[in-house]
Amino acid sequence: MPAPPSFDKTAPLGRLTLLVGAYAPMLAVLGLRIGPDLLGIILCAVALAATIWWLWFLLRVVKHRQAYNLTLKSAEPADRDVTAYVATYVLPVIVGKPEHITGYLAYGLAGFLILVVAYRADLGAINPLAYLCRYRAYRVSAEGGARIVLSRSQLIEGNTWQVQEVAGMIVAKADEPSYAQPEGIDT
């Protein structure tokens, strides 16, 4: 039996949606840093459109999906990835406005490489828009393998949560979990 691939290839639309939400604000920061010329305005406009798309996806599309139960074998906040994510925001803030086309190419190349790594590492779940909407990203292990779940409540291993999923983006419902009954106890 062949070994599974190193990188998760499932749900590319959901992972891309998470990435758009995670890095849309960086486009606004970069656009503001560049200034009110054509490129700066375009970057700010793209950031606004991407933010609206991501918020619509999270707050409207996911909420209308069929809920199902997910029993967590383990769950931990994905906050340790925040440092890596925040470091990617430092680039456009500390670097000055490019003076010529090669500076813009350098920004583009750095941005491309950051996005490739972030996509492969599922850093899209570390997301300022999610945090503003009071969601926290958790790395959970459950039936079907490991995954990222966004939740407004603390996810605790052993509990069963109702979740909704669309295109690989999984969101725990805001209500309380249904606690798993310990084995050997009849009710």
C-alpha positions in Angstrom: 0.0 0.0 0.0 1.5 3.3 -1.0 2.2 6.0 1.7 -0.3 8.9 1.8 1.0 12.2 0.4 2.7 14.7 2.8 0.3 17.5 1.9 -3.4 17.4 2.2 -4.9 17.6 -1.3 -8.6 17.6 -0.1 -10.9 20.6 -0.2 -8.7 23.0 -2.2 -11.6 25.5 -2.4 -12.1 25.6 1.3 -8.4 25.9 2.0 -8.1 28.7 -0.6 -11.0 30.5 1.0 -9.3 30.4 4.3 -6.1 31.7 2.8 -8.0 34.5 1.1 -9.4 35.6 4.4 -6.1 35.3 6.1 -4.2 37.4 3.7 -6.7 39.9 2.4 -5.9 42.3 5.2 -2.2 42.1 4.2 -3.1 43.3 0.7 -4.7 46.3 2.4 -1.6 46.9 4.5 0.6 46.6 1.4 -1.7 48.9 -0.6 -1.7 51.6 2.1 2.1 51.2 2.4 2.6 51.7 -1.3 0.4 54.7 -1.3 -2.5 56.3 -3.2 -1.1 55.4 -6.7 -2.9 53.0 -9.0 -1.2 49.8 -7.5 -2.0 50.9 -3.9 -5.7 51.5 -4.8 -5.9 48.2 -6.7 -4.5 46.3 -3.7 -6.9 48.0 -1.3 -9.8 47.2 -3.6 -8.8 43.6 -4.0 -8.4 43.3 -0.2 -11.9 44.7 0.4 -13.4 42.3 -2.2 -11.6 39.3 -0.7 -12.7 40.3 2.8 -16.3 40.6 1.8 -16.1 37.2 -0.1 -14.5 35.5 2.9 -17.0 36.9 5.4 -19.9 36.0 3.2 -18.6 32.5 2.9 -18.1 32.0 6.7 -21.1 33.9 8.0 -23.7 32.9 5.3 -22.7 29.9 3.2 -21.3 27.7 6.0 -24.3 28.4 8.2 -26.7 26.9 5.6 -25.0 23.6 5.4 -26.2 20.4 6.9 -24.8 19.9 10.4 -23.2 16.6 11.5 -21.6 15.3 14.6 -17.8 15.1 15.0 -16.3 13.4 18.0 -12.9 14.8 18.8 -10.0 12.5 19.7 -7.8 15.5 20.4 -8.1 19.2 20.0 -5.7 22.0 20.6 -5.7 25.7 19.6 -3.7 26.4 16.4 -2.3 29.5 18.1 1.3 28.4 18.0 1.0 29.0 14.2 0.2 32.7 14.9 3.9 33.6 15.1 4.5 32.3 11.7 1.5 34.1 10.4 2.3 37.4 12.0 5.8 37.2 10.6 4.4 37.2 7.0 2.7 40.5 7.8 6.0 42.1 8.8 7.3 42.1 5.2 5.0 44.7 3.7 5.1 46.9 6.8 8.8 47.2 7.3 9.9 47.3 3.7 9.8 50.7 2.0 7.9 51.5 -1.2 9.7 50.0 -4.2 11.3 52.6 -6.4 11.3 50.5 -9.6 9.7 47.4 -11.2 12.2 45.0 -9.6 11.0 46.0 -6.2 7.5 45.2 -7.1 8.7 41.9 -8.6 10.5 41.1 -5.3 7.2 41.8 -3.4 5.3 39.6 -5.7 7.8 36.7 -5.4 7.9 37.0 -1.6 4.1 37.1 -1.5 3.9 34.0 -3.8 6.3 32.0 -1.7 4.5 33.0 1.5 1.2 31.9 0.0 2.5 28.6 -1.1 3.9 27.8 2.3 0.8 29.1 4.1 -1.5 27.0 1.8 0.5 23.8 2.3 0.8 24.4 6.1 -2.9 25.3 6.5 -2.0 28.7 7.9 -5.1 30.1 6.3 -7.0 29.1 9.4 -4.9 31.6 11.4 -6.9 34.5 10.3 -7.5 38.0 11.6 -11.0 38.1 10.1 -11.9 34.9 12.0 -10.5 36.3 15.2 -12.5 39.5 14.7 -15.6 37.3 14.3 -14.7 35.6 17.6 -13.6 32.4 16.0 -10.5 30.5 17.0 -8.8 27.8 14.9 -8.3 24.4 16.4 -6.2 21.5 15.1 -8.4 18.4 15.8 -8.1 14.7 15.3 -11.3 13.0 14.7 -12.8 10.2 12.6 -11.5 10.8 9.1 -8.1 12.2 10.3 -6.7 15.6 11.4 -8.4 18.8 10.3 -8.7 22.5 11.2 -12.0 23.5 12.8 -13.1 27.1 13.5 -15.1 27.5 16.7 -16.4 30.3 19.0 -16.3 27.8 21.9 -13.4 25.9 23.3 -13.1 22.5 21.6 -12.3 19.7 24.1 -11.2 16.2 23.2 -13.7 13.4 23.8 -16.7 15.7 23.2 -19.0 15.4 20.2 -19.6 18.7 18.4 -22.1 19.6 15.7 -20.1 21.0 12.8 -21.0 22.4 9.4 -18.7 22.0 6.5 -18.5 23.5 3.0 -15.6 23.0 0.6 -13.4 21.7 3.4 -14.0 24.7 5.8 -15.3 23.2 9.0 -17.1 25.4 11.6 -18.3 24.2 15.0 -21.8 25.3 15.8 -21.9 27.9 18.6 -24.0 25.9 20.9 -22.7 23.5 23.6 -21.3 20.1 22.6 -23.2 16.9 23.3 -20.9 15.3 25.8 -19.9 11.7 25.1 -21.2 9.2 27.6 -18.3 7.3 29.3 -18.2 3.7 28.3 -19.7 1.2 30.7 -22.3 3.6 32.2 -25.9 3.0 31.2 -28.4 5.9 31.4 
